[in-house]
Amino acid sequence: MVTTGTTTPPPSGDPVFVGAGDIADSGSGDSATAALLDTIPGTVFTTGDNVYDSGTASQFNSYYEPTWGRHKSRTRPSPGNHDYNTSGATGYYNYFGTSAGPSGRGYYSFDLGNWHVVSLNSNISMSAGSTQEQWLRADLAASSKPCTIAYWHHPLFTSSSNHAPSTSTRPLYQALYDYNADVVVWGHNHVYERFAPMNPSGGADASRGLRSFVAGMGGAGHYGFGTIQPNSEARNSSAWGVLKFTLHSGSYDWQFVPVAGQSYTDSGTGNCH
């Protein structure tokens, strides 16, 4: 049997969910994080800004395709603002096809093992009563899985000095909180940050809060940190890497996996609500 390095065998045991955002440009960071994915089986996620600077078809082909593109068949993406620098994010939707959900919509859900997984679009309306927010509530109500993880681009909570918290995302977080979701992952700020479980207003909530991560270390140039926000528990602004979840039947493990030459790590475990 000849292996080409372009396919990955299915994971054994509990599902693995691994990825990052803010990924591919003319630099080398995305090549280094793609090399990590070569060694990690499972489903790949992206937290937006898949390619720079403008999400064009040619940029997807030139920058994303040679690196993270070799994992496209197992990738479930979400769009970022740079993807929408091309009108309607057509480069993004055409590149990922059905893996990105219904074309032009940018939000969808699927199941992995005992987990319900929701990919959302923070580049369109998220207000209470919006089409997306109402879809999310109906989707969560219909799910029979005991554990839920969601991801999108703009973070509700972040300590990075580059982009302030995106408060317009709060209705999505509120819906997830109302339906006892467990984890949410973002990008946008080119750093890694982990927050303790919180309620939608940012208060510590050990019983029902969602644990959140900013996972914007996929390969684009790093940002810095400003004022550290309440309940921020781990931060790094120097290492590219991927965030790996192992989704157990009633709990999960997380691990920041750094690229070769970097030593920063962060790991832990949490229980589903």
N, C-alpha and C positions, 0 to 999 in steps of 0.2 A: 504494500500500500504506500502510495506517495502522498505526502502531506505538503501543502503549498504554504501553510501559515496564514491562509486567508479565512479558514473556518475554525470554529472552536467547538469542541465536543460539548454536549449538554452537561450541565452540572449534576453531580450526584448528591442525593440528600436534599436538604432544604434549599430553596431558591436563593440565588445571589443576584443582587441589584446594584449595579456599579456605574459611576459616571462622574460628571462635572459639567460646568458651563464655561463660557468665555474661552473658546477653544482655539480655533485655527486662524493663523495669519501667516505672514512671511517669515516668522521666526522659527525657532526650533522646539518651543515648549510643547506644541501639540504632538510632535514626533515622539517626545519623551513620554508623554502620558498615554499615547496610543500603544507604545511598547509595553506599558503596564497592562493595558487591556489584553494584549496578546497572551498574557499569562494568567488572566482571571476569567473564568467561564461565567456564564449567566447572561442576564438581560442588561443592556447598557442604556442609561438615561442621559439626557443632556438638559441643563438648566438654562438654555438660551444663549444667544450670541454665538451661534455655532461657527460662523465664519466672519472675518473682517475684510473690509470695513463696512461693506454695504449689502452683504447677503446676495450678491449677484450670482447667476448661474456659473459664470466663469470663475468667480472666487471659490464657490463650492468645488468646482472641478480642479482648481489649481492648488488650493490650500487644504480643504477638508478631505477630499477624496483620497489623497495619497497617505493619509495618517489615520484618523478616526474612520474614514470611509471604508476601510477594510472590515469594519465591524458593523456596517450599515444594516446588514440583514438581521441583526439582533438588537438594534437600537430603537428606542422609543423616545423621540426628542420632544422638546418644547421650544417655542420661538422666543427670541429676544428682540430688543429694540434695533440692534444692528441688522438682524434678519429682515426687519420691516423698513430698513432704509431703501430696499427695493419695494416699489409700490405693491401692496398686497402680499408682501413676503413671497412672491411667486417663485423666486429662486429656491427658497426653503421648501415650499410645498411640492414643487416639481422634483426636487432632489430626493426628498424622503418618501414621497408618494404616500401610499396607504399607511405606512408606519407612523405618519404624523396625524392620523385621524382624518376625519372628513376634510376635504381640500378647502382651504381658506378659512376654516373655523378655528383650528388651533387648540381645541380641548377635546379630550377623550379619556376613556378609562379601560382597564383590563384587570385581570386577576393573575396573581402569581402565588401558587400554593394556597396558604390560608390568608393571603393578603389581597386587599383591593387597592389598586394603584390608579391614581388620577393625575393626568398631565393637563395643566391649565395654561391659559394665554393671558398674560398680564399686559399685553399691548392693545387690548380692546376693553370695552366697558366691563367692569367688575362690580358695579354698584349694586346695592340691594335691590332686587327686582329686575335686574338686567337679565338678558337671555342666558348668559353664561352662569350667573349666580343661581338662577332658577333651575337650569340644567344640573348644576352641581348638587343642589339639594335633592332633586329627584333621583339622581344617580346614587347618592349616598343612602337615601331611603330604601332604594331597591337592592342594595348590596346585602348579601348574607354572610360576608366574610367578617370575622371578629377583629381583624386588624386592618388599618388603612394608612397608606403613605401617599402624599401628594407633592407635586413639584411644579414650579414655574420660575420665571426669570427675576422679577423685581422683588427684593426682600422687604417684608414688613418690619423686621428687626435686623439691624446691622450697626456695627461700630466703625465701619470704614469711613475715611475722611473724604472719599470721592463722591459717593452717591448717598444722599440721606435716605432714611427709611421711606418706603413707598406706601404711605398710609391708604392710598386708594385700593390696595390689595386686601384691606382688613375685612370686607364682607366675605371674601373667599375663606379667609382664616376663620371667621365667625361661623360660617356654615360647617366647616370641618370640625370645629370645636363642638358645635351643637350636635353633631352626629358621632362624637367620641372618637375622632380620628387620632392618630398617634404621632406621626412624623411629617414634617414639611421641609422641603429642600429648595433653596434658591441659588441664583447666581448674581450677575450684574456687577457686584463689587469683586475685583480680582484678588480675593483673599479666601482664606478658610476661617470660618468661625462657627462655634457651636454654642447654642443657648440651652439653658435649663428649660424644662417644660413650663410653658406660660399660657395664660388665657389671652383672649384677643386684645386686651388693653395693655399687655406686657407685664402683667403681674405674675409672680411665681405661683404655679398651680401644680402641686405634685400629684394630685388625684386625677385631674382631667386635662391638664395642659398638654399642648403639643410640644415635643422636642423639635427645635428647628436648627437648620444648618445653612450657612452660606457656603456654597461649593463653587466658587468662581475661579478655581485654580487650574483650569483645563489646558492652559498654554499661553494665553495672552499676557502681556506685561503686567507685573504686579502693581497693586495699589497699596496704600498705607492705611494705618488706623488713626482715628481721631479720638474723640471722647468715647471711652468704653461704656457701652450701654448696660443697664441693669440686667443681671442674670446671664451675662456672657461668661462662659466657662472655659473656652479654649479658643486660641487665635494663632494664626500664622500668616505672614505676608511675604515669605521668602521662598517657599517650596511649591513647585507644581506637584500635582498628584491627582488621585481619584478618591472618591468617597465610596466605600464598599459596605453594603448592607448584606447581612445574612438573615433571611426572613424565616424565623422559626414559627411553630404553630401558634404560639401565644406570646412571643417575645422577639427581640431582634438584637443583633450585634452590629455595631458600626466600627469602621476602621478607616482612618486616613492613611492611604498608601502613597508614600512619596516617590518621586522619580529617582532614577539612579543618581547617586552623588549627593542626595539630600537625606537628612536623618530625622526630620520632624515626623512624629506620629501622634495620633490621638485615637483612642479606642474605648469602647465600653459596651454596655448592654442595657436594654430597657424592656419593660413589660408592656403588652397591649392593655388598653383600658377594658 
